Amino acid sequence: MAAAEGRLRFSLDENSGALVDLLRQSRAESYEDVVTLAEVGIEPGALDPNLLKELGSKGRFAFITRDGKMIEPMIQRSAWRESRVTLFLLGRQWGTLKLGEQARRFLFVWPQIVAHARDGGQGVAWRVAPRVPAVGTNTFRLVTGLHASFP
C-alpha cells in the first residue's frame, strides 16, 4: 500500500540523470523536491513494477519517464495503480531531440509538470508532448486516472 502522507517529491528515470542536475542547477520550481532513484534507495536497473511499488511505498511521488509505454503491460499497470505514483510519460519523441533542445523544452514544461502533479491528484498518468505549445494549447494529455479502465 502506498504511503500518502508527506510532501510531494519528483523523480526521473535513471536515463534522465542530466535533467535532475539541470533542475537543481537552474533552481527550477520545486528543485529541492527532486530526488534521484538512488537517493530514495532504489537500485539501478529495477524492473518497472518493482520501481513503482517502491516509490509508492516511500511517500507521494511524481515519476517522469521517457518510457511512454511504461503502464501498458498488465503487471506494470497493476503495480502503478497500487503505488498511486503520478506518472509523466515523455515518450519516444523526447529521445529524438538533441540534448540542448531536450533540456530547453523540459525546462519549459517543468512548471506545468509541478502544477499537474500537485493539482491532478495521486495515481494519474499524463503524456507530455515534446513541443513548446502555442498560447491556449496544452502539452499534456491525461492518459488515465487511478480508477479508470484501459482498453
Salt bridges, closest charged atoms under 4 A:
GLU29 OE2 - ARG118 NH1 3.40
ASP33 OD1 - ARG7 NE 2.56
GLU39 OE1 - ARG24 NH2 2.64
GLU101 OE2 - ARG104 NH2 2.70
GLU101 OE2 - ARG105 NE 2.55
